[in-house]
């Protein structure tokens, strides 16, 4: 099999891994070597300086001894198999960089023979590349690999990821029985501990080696198991707090085969749910929201009709409207349509005098949502109060309004007693395997 044929197979096989992130590391150029990772990034992602950059995203091999039900490369799936030799992949990567096709590498792999053998293949590949290339490299850690192999990879890569895949112990046991929670979590713990130690060494010694300077990330598959959004967010929160994770990625499950425990190929892909989880993730990382504020035992899934912050505000109407001239930053950030930059601008602007309603849009406030939840100088301009039973439908993203014609009569403005807007119905989710509630959850193991 030629290198080109291998690239076609292994490049296609890598497309399901979403845990790629912009660089964030600083591996400067060196004389006699290609590339650098200063503000570098990856394929179709935004680098720290705002550039959209490219990446060779490929597998070392799509041969795999595991039979995970959700994976296209599982051992029972009848697909063409290929494996790059380290010399082949190294030369391919360097050749692509010389032609200005790529700015970095994302390398993952199926599990060939065993985790350590696979990691040895990847380590040899990276060693050959690093002899000439100083650009950005992101590597997928194989669950179950030895601590020594994890450490060696960490010295060669800018960022690593060990995908936790499924958000609960029960779903992992049902869909990926050959993987254990400990095998997934232990590499993350090793990377966190080794990174902290080498960071401390770097403060004392100028020439201390870099270990995963851009940190680690992980990925969860959404929609392959019946786990709730609350379970997903609770695990993500634990990963951020306890594993110092840079990013948790959410990947809507795409049917890749027939399996009794999975949605069938005709089932809708839960892209809207993935989008809501990313919004909730942003609120947890930058707005101090906790998972149990965004969902709870009575409503364990996010509202698909409105964004998570708006859904929280509609459940806490007793806190609104908020007066923007007196509210502190924490309370301003709880207003739908007010972000971090607009909150800071409000605080800075009101030092020079009270803010008026007309000023808020200029400060970056999204008035389409915010008008129902704030006052300026005691004046409320929303078309209905926050506790209105119609407000949820008015703010729904699922409405499908008719396109306005230039020749139609103007629509009647929405008054205090609006007509209820019925959101478009959500597609019915397929019935999944009913899993028993485990006594130990994955987020309990992330310590």
C-alpha positions in Angstrom: 0.0 0.0 0.0 1.4 3.4 -1.0 1.8 6.3 1.4 -0.9 8.2 -0.5 -3.4 5.3 -0.1 -2.6 5.2 3.6 -3.1 8.9 3.9 -6.5 8.7 2.3 -7.6 5.9 4.8 -6.0 7.4 8.0 -6.9 11.0 7.2 -10.6 10.1 6.8 -10.5 7.9 10.0 -9.3 10.9 12.1 -12.2 13.1 11.3 -14.3 12.0 14.3 -11.9 13.3 16.9 -12.9 16.8 17.9 -10.5 17.4 20.8 -8.2 19.7 18.9 -7.4 23.2 20.1 -5.3 26.2 19.1 -1.7 26.0 20.3 -1.2 28.3 23.3 2.4 27.0 23.6 5.6 28.9 22.9 8.1 26.7 21.1 10.3 29.2 19.3 12.1 28.7 16.0 15.6 27.2 16.2 18.4 27.4 13.7 18.4 24.4 11.3 14.8 23.4 12.2 11.5 24.0 10.4 8.6 25.9 11.9 7.7 27.3 15.2 4.8 27.1 17.6 4.7 30.7 18.8 1.0 31.6 18.6 0.6 28.6 16.2 -2.5 26.6 15.9 -4.3 23.8 14.1 -6.6 23.0 11.2 -9.7 25.2 11.0 -9.2 26.6 14.4 -8.4 30.1 15.7 -4.9 30.8 17.0 -4.2 33.1 19.9 -3.6 36.0 17.5 -6.8 35.5 15.6 -5.5 33.5 12.6 -7.2 30.5 11.1 -4.5 27.9 10.8 -4.1 24.4 9.3 -3.1 21.0 10.6 -2.4 17.6 9.3 -4.9 15.5 11.2 -4.2 11.8 10.8 -4.0 8.5 12.6 -0.9 6.5 13.0 -3.1 3.4 12.5 -6.8 2.6 12.3 -6.2 -1.0 13.3 -7.6 -1.5 16.8 -7.9 -4.3 19.3 -10.8 -2.6 21.0 -14.4 -3.0 19.9 -16.0 0.3 21.2 -19.6 0.4 19.8 -19.5 4.1 18.9 -16.2 4.0 17.0 -15.8 3.7 13.3 -12.4 2.0 13.8 -13.6 -0.7 16.1 -12.2 -4.2 15.6 -15.5 -5.7 14.4 -16.1 -3.0 11.7 -15.3 -4.2 8.2 -13.2 -1.3 6.9 -9.9 -1.0 5.0 -7.0 -0.9 7.6 -3.7 0.8 7.3 -0.7 1.7 9.5 1.9 4.4 9.0 5.5 3.5 9.7 7.2 6.2 11.7 9.5 7.1 8.9 6.6 7.4 6.4 4.5 9.7 8.6 7.5 11.9 9.6 8.5 12.5 6.0 4.9 13.1 5.0 4.5 15.7 7.8 7.7 17.5 7.0 6.9 17.5 3.2 3.5 19.0 3.8 5.1 21.7 5.9 7.7 22.6 3.3 4.9 22.9 0.7 3.1 25.3 3.1 0.1 22.9 3.3 0.1 22.7 7.1 1.3 24.6 10.2 1.1 21.7 12.7 0.2 18.0 13.4 -2.6 16.3 15.2 -1.7 12.6 15.7 -4.0 10.0 17.1 -4.2 6.2 16.6 -6.2 3.0 17.0 -4.7 0.6 19.5 -2.3 -1.7 17.7 -1.4 -4.8 19.6 -1.5 -3.0 23.0 -1.4 0.6 24.2 2.4 0.7 24.9 3.3 -0.7 21.4 1.0 2.0 19.8 2.6 4.8 21.9 6.1 3.5 20.9 5.1 3.9 17.2 3.9 7.4 17.9 6.9 8.3 20.0 9.3 7.2 17.2 7.3 9.3 14.7 7.4 12.4 16.9 11.1 11.9 17.6 11.9 11.9 13.8 9.7 15.0 13.3 11.1 16.9 16.2 14.6 16.4 14.8 13.7 19.0 12.2 10.4 20.5 13.1 9.7 22.9 16.0 6.0 23.6 15.2 2.8 22.7 16.9 2.1 19.0 17.7 -1.0 17.7 19.4 -1.0 14.0 20.4 -3.8 11.7 21.5 -2.7 9.6 24.5 -3.8 5.9 24.3 -5.7 4.8 27.4 -3.8 2.2 29.4 -0.3 3.3 28.3 2.4 3.1 30.9 3.5 6.3 32.8 6.9 6.2 31.1 5.3 6.3 27.6 3.0 9.1 28.7 5.9 11.1 30.0 8.0 10.6 26.8 5.1 11.8 24.6 4.6 14.8 26.9 8.2 15.9 26.3 7.6 15.9 22.5 4.1 17.3 22.2 2.7 20.8 22.7 -0.7 19.6 23.7 -2.1 16.1 24.5 -5.6 14.7 24.9 -6.9 11.5 26.5 -10.6 11.3 25.5 -12.9 10.2 28.2 -15.4 9.4 25.5 -18.5 8.7 27.6 -19.8 10.6 30.6 -20.7 7.8 33.0 -19.3 4.5 34.3 -22.4 2.6 33.2 -22.3 3.9 29.6 -18.6 3.2 29.3 -19.2 -0.4 30.5 -22.0 -0.9 28.0 -20.4 0.7 24.9 -16.7 0.4 25.5 -16.3 -2.6 27.9 -12.5 -3.0 27.2 -11.8 0.5 28.6 -11.9 1.2 32.3 -12.4 4.6 34.0 -9.1 4.2 35.6 -7.3 3.6 32.3 -8.8 6.9 30.9 -8.2 9.0 34.0 -4.8 7.9 35.1 -2.9 9.4 32.1 -4.7 12.8 32.7 -3.5 12.7 36.3 0.0 11.8 35.3 0.1 14.7 32.8 -1.3 17.2 35.4 1.2 16.1 38.0 4.2 16.0 35.7 3.3 19.3 34.1 3.1 21.0 37.5 6.4 19.6 38.6 8.2 20.6 35.4 6.6 24.0 35.5 8.1 24.5 39.0 11.5 23.2 37.7 11.3 25.8 34.8 11.0 28.6 37.3 14.3 27.5 38.9 16.2 26.3 35.8 16.2 28.2 32.5 16.9 25.0 30.5 14.4 22.8 32.1 12.5 20.7 29.5 9.0 21.7 28.4 6.2 19.2 29.2 2.9 19.6 27.4 3.3 23.5 27.4 -0.2 24.0 25.9 -1.9 21.7 28.5 -4.3 18.8 27.9 -7.9 18.5 26.6 -10.5 15.7 26.4 -13.7 14.8 24.5 -17.1 13.4 25.3 -19.5 11.9 22.8 -23.0 13.3 23.1 -26.1 11.3 22.1 -24.6 7.8 22.0 -25.8 7.0 25.6 -28.8 8.1 27.6 -26.6 10.2 30.0 -28.2 13.5 30.9 -26.7 17.0 30.3 -26.3 17.4 34.1 -24.1 14.3 34.2 -22.0 15.6 31.3 -21.6 19.1 32.8 -20.8 17.7 36.3 -18.0 15.6 34.8 -16.7 18.5 32.7 -16.6 20.8 35.8 -14.6 18.2 37.7 -12.2 17.9 34.8 -11.6 21.6 34.7 -11.1 21.9 38.5 -9.2 18.8 39.3 -7.4 17.9 36.1 -6.5 21.5 35.1 -8.1 20.7 31.7 -7.7 23.4 29.0 -10.8 22.4 27.1 -13.5 19.8 27.2 -14.9 19.1 23.8 -18.4 17.7 23.1 -19.0 15.7 19.9 -22.5 14.9 18.7 -22.7 11.2 18.0 -22.7 10.4 14.3 -24.1 6.9 13.5 -21.2 4.8 12.1 -22.7 1.4 12.2 -25.4 -0.9 13.6 -25.3 -1.8 17.3 -28.2 -2.6 19.5 -27.2 -0.1 22.2 -26.8 2.9 19.7 -29.1 5.2 17.9 -29.8 3.9 14.4 -28.5 5.6 11.2 -31.8 7.5 10.6 -31.8 9.1 14.1 -31.2 12.8 14.2 -27.7 14.0 15.0 -27.8 15.9 18.3 -26.0 19.0 17.0 -28.3 21.4 18.8 -27.6 19.6 22.1 -23.9 19.8 21.4 -24.2 23.6 20.8 -26.1 24.1 24.1 -23.4 22.1 26.0 -20.7 24.3 24.6 -22.7 27.4 25.7 -23.1 25.9 29.2 -19.4 25.0 29.2 -18.6 28.7 28.5 -20.8 29.8 31.4 -19.0 27.4 33.7 -15.5 28.5 32.6 -16.0 32.2 32.4 -19.2 33.2 34.2 -19.0 31.2 37.5 -22.0 29.1 36.8 -22.2 25.6 38.4 -23.7 22.6 36.7 -26.6 22.4 39.2 -27.6 26.0 38.3 -28.0 25.1 34.6 -29.8 21.8 35.2 -31.0 19.8 38.2 -32.4 16.5 39.2 -35.9 17.5 38.2 -34.8 19.0 34.8 -31.5 17.2 34.1 -31.3 18.3 30.4 -30.7 21.8 29.0 -33.5 23.7 27.4 -33.1 23.3 23.6 -35.3 26.4 22.8 -33.2 29.0 24.6 -29.5 29.4 25.5 -28.5 28.2 29.1 -28.1 31.7 30.5 -31.5 32.8 29.3 -33.0 29.5 30.6 -31.5 30.2 34.1 -32.8 33.8 34.1 -36.3 32.6 33.2 -36.2 30.2 36.2 -35.1 33.0 38.5 -37.3 35.9 37.5 -37.4 37.1 41.1 -33.8 38.5 40.5 -34.8 40.6 37.6 -34.9 43.3 36.3 -31.4 44.3 37.3 -30.5 48.0 37.5 -27.3 48.4 35.4 -26.2 51.6 37.3 -25.9 49.8 40.6 -25.4 46.1 40.0 -22.0 44.6 40.6 -20.1 42.7 37.9 -21.2 39.3 39.1 -24.8 40.2 38.8 -24.4 42.0 35.5 -22.9 38.8 34.0 -26.1 36.9 34.9 -28.1 39.1 32.6 -28.9 37.4 29.2 -27.2 39.5 26.5 -24.5 40.9 28.7 -21.0 39.4 28.3 -17.7 40.0 30.0 -16.7 42.8 27.8 -20.0 44.6 27.9 -20.1 44.2 31.7 -16.7 45.8 32.1 -17.7 48.6 29.7 -20.8 49.3 31.8 -18.8 49.5 35.0 -16.2 51.8 33.4 -18.8 54.0 31.7 -21.0 54.6 34.8 -18.1 56.1 36.6 -18.7 59.2 34.5 -22.4 59.4 35.1 -25.6 57.3 35.1 -26.2 55.1 32.1 -29.3 55.6 29.9 -31.1 53.0 28.0 -29.8 54.3 24.7 -26.2 53.8 25.8 -26.4 50.1 26.4 -26.4 48.9 22.8 -23.2 51.0 22.2 -21.5 49.2 25.1 -22.1 45.8 23.4 -25.2 44.7 25.2 -27.4 42.4 23.1 -30.7 44.2 23.6 -32.8 41.5 21.9 -32.5 39.4 25.0 -31.3 41.9 27.7 -34.2 44.3 27.4 -36.4 42.0 29.4 -34.0 41.6 32.3 -32.6 45.1 33.1 -33.4 48.7 33.8 -31.3 51.8 33.2 -32.0 54.7 35.5 -35.1 52.9 36.7 -36.6 52.8 33.2 -37.7 49.4 31.8 -38.1 49.1 28.1 -38.9 45.5 27.6 -42.1 44.6 25.8 -43.1 42.3 28.7 -42.0 41.6 32.2 -39.5 38.8 33.0 -42.2 36.7 34.7 -44.5 36.8 31.6 -45.6 33.3 30.5 -45.0 34.3 26.9 -41.4 35.4 27.3 -39.9 31.9 26.8 -41.5 31.6 23.4 -40.5 35.1 22.4 -36.9 34.3 23.2 -36.9 30.9 21.6 -34.3 30.1 19.0 -36.6 27.5 17.5 -39.1 29.9 16.1 -39.4 29.9 12.4 -40.8 33.3 11.5 -41.9 33.9 7.9 -39.6 36.0 5.8 -40.8 39.6 5.5 -41.6 40.8 2.0 -40.9 44.3 0.9 -44.5 44.6 -0.3 -46.2 43.1 2.7 -48.1 45.2 5.2 -46.1 46.0 8.4 -46.5 43.4 11.1 -48.5 44.4 14.1 -46.1 45.4 16.9 -45.9 43.0 19.9 -47.9 44.5 22.8 -48.2 43.7 26.4 -50.4 40.7 25.7 -48.7 39.0 22.8 -49.9 36.0 20.9 -48.2 32.8 22.0 -45.4 31.8 19.6 -45.2 28.0 19.3 -41.7 26.8 18.8 -40.8 24.3 16.2 -41.1 20.8 17.7 -37.9 19.0 18.4 -37.3 15.7 16.6 -37.9 12.6 18.8 -34.8 11.2 20.2 -34.3 7.4 19.6 -34.8 5.1 22.5 -31.4 4.1 23.9 -30.3 1.3 26.1 -31.5 1.9 29.6 -28.4 1.8 31.8 -28.5 1.2 35.6 -27.5 4.1 37.7 -24.0 3.4 38.9 -23.1 3.9 42.6 -19.8 5.6 41.5 -19.8 8.2 38.8 -16.9 9.2 36.6 -16.7 12.7 38.1 -16.2 11.0 41.5 -13.1 9.3 40.2 -11.5 12.5 38.9 -9.6 13.4 42.0 
